[in-house]
Amino acid sequence: MKKLLLVALAALAAAPAAQAGCWATVKLSSMPNGGRVWNVGITPLQHGRTALPQAKPRVEIRLGSAAWRVFSARPTVRSGVFRANVVFPSAGTWQLRVWDGFGPHCARYHRYSAVTVK
């Protein structure tokens, strides 16, 4: 019995820690309005509430199946709020996603509806 208990404890100790609280939402200050330039504020929020000042968010766009164009966001004077200056190089219907930059193991993409640029 002791041997079984030791094996069970060893297995639990070797298991990776649960990613409790490892999710975030992304608040955007605006959506593209059809123009070629989009200056957007990005606020990654842990559990949809707590700002993440250490995040490294970015906006990514692509036209059709072309490669994703990446626009890194820079911190603003407001803690946890970042700014990206996105330039759509041509007219068309662009796919849009935001990488929340929430730590090395928790970050994920947030996908949005395609936008039409004129």
Secondary structure, DSSP 8 states (H G I E B T S, - for coil): -HHHHHHHHHHHHHS----TT--EEEEES----SSSEEEEEEEEEETTTEE-TT---EEEEEETTS--EEEE-EE-SSTT-EEEEEE--SSEEEEEEEE---HHHH--EEEEEEEEE-
